[in-house]
């Protein structure tokens, strides 16, 4: 279980990166307003989540409120990233009260930030 995410390319703003990564990994083209939720600073261990080397990561989190209806579940073949081209991602929306035990810690932290904003 994971969320669409990725690396900011050289010279790219986090806001542009989040839109690009969402398009590449889910096929959703989002042009609406982004609500910044802050950042998560984490240290990623080698061998975890496909990482070859131990390294720091800084996750920039944004909330996107999509106005048009989206399917409850869908598959998308990733494009635009040499590491992911051809990968099939199967998506479904996370219920507001769904358990998070299938997610790794940084995803739990990101989802908690979203839930906090949506609760207010």
C-alpha positions in Angstrom: 0.0 0.0 0.0 1.4 3.4 -0.9 0.5 6.9 -2.1 1.5 8.5 -5.4 4.8 10.2 -4.8 8.2 10.8 -6.4 11.3 12.9 -6.8 11.5 16.6 -7.5 13.5 17.0 -10.7 16.2 19.6 -11.0 14.7 23.1 -11.2 11.2 21.9 -10.5 9.0 23.4 -7.8 7.4 20.9 -5.3 3.9 22.1 -6.6 4.9 21.2 -10.2 6.4 17.9 -9.1 3.3 16.8 -7.2 1.1 17.4 -10.3 3.6 15.6 -12.6 4.0 12.6 -10.3 0.2 12.3 -9.8 -0.2 12.3 -13.6 2.6 9.8 -14.2 1.6 7.3 -11.5 -2.2 7.6 -11.5 -3.2 9.2 -14.8 -5.1 11.9 -13.0 -4.3 15.4 -14.3 -5.0 17.8 -11.5 -5.1 21.6 -12.3 -6.9 22.8 -9.3 -5.6 24.5 -6.1 -3.1 22.8 -4.0 -3.4 23.0 -0.2 0.1 22.7 1.4 0.2 20.4 4.4 3.8 20.8 5.3 6.6 18.3 5.1 7.7 15.0 6.5 11.4 14.6 7.2 12.5 11.0 7.2 15.5 8.8 6.9 15.0 5.9 4.5 16.9 2.7 5.2 18.6 0.6 2.4 16.4 -2.3 1.3 13.2 -0.6 2.4 10.5 0.3 -0.2 12.9 -0.5 -3.1 15.7 1.9 -1.9 19.2 0.6 -2.6 20.9 3.2 -0.4 20.3 4.7 3.0 19.4 8.3 2.5 17.3 11.3 3.9 14.0 12.2 2.3 11.9 15.3 2.6 8.2 14.7 1.6 6.2 17.8 0.6 2.6 17.1 1.2 -0.4 18.7 -0.6 -4.1 18.2 -0.4 -5.9 18.2 -3.7 -9.7 18.5 -3.8 -10.9 17.1 -7.1 -14.3 18.5 -8.3 -15.2 16.0 -11.0 -16.2 12.5 -10.0 -13.5 9.9 -10.0 -13.9 6.1 -10.2 -14.0 4.1 -6.9 -11.1 1.9 -8.1 -9.0 1.9 -11.3 -5.8 0.6 -12.8 -3.2 2.8 -14.4 0.0 1.9 -16.4 2.7 4.3 -15.3 4.4 6.4 -17.9 7.1 9.1 -17.8 9.5 7.6 -15.4 12.2 5.1 -16.6 12.0 3.2 -13.3 8.2 2.8 -13.4 7.3 2.8 -17.1 4.9 -0.1 -17.7 4.2 -0.7 -14.0 0.5 -1.2 -13.3 -0.8 0.6 -10.3 -4.2 -0.5 -8.9 -5.9 2.4 -7.0 -8.8 2.6 -4.6 -9.7 5.5 -2.3 -9.0 5.2 1.4 -12.1 5.5 3.6 -11.7 8.3 6.2 -11.8 5.7 9.0 -9.9 2.9 7.4 -7.1 1.2 9.3 -3.6 2.1 8.3 -1.7 -1.1 9.4 -0.9 -2.0 5.7 1.0 1.2 5.2 4.6 2.0 6.1 5.3 4.7 8.7 5.8 7.7 6.4 2.5 6.9 4.6 0.7 6.7 8.0 2.2 10.1 8.9 1.1 11.6 5.6 -2.4 10.2 5.8 -2.7 11.5 9.4 -1.9 15.0 8.2 -4.7 14.8 5.5 -7.2 13.4 8.0 -6.4 16.2 10.4 -7.0 18.9 7.8 -10.2 17.2 6.6 -11.5 16.9 10.2 -11.3 20.7 10.7 
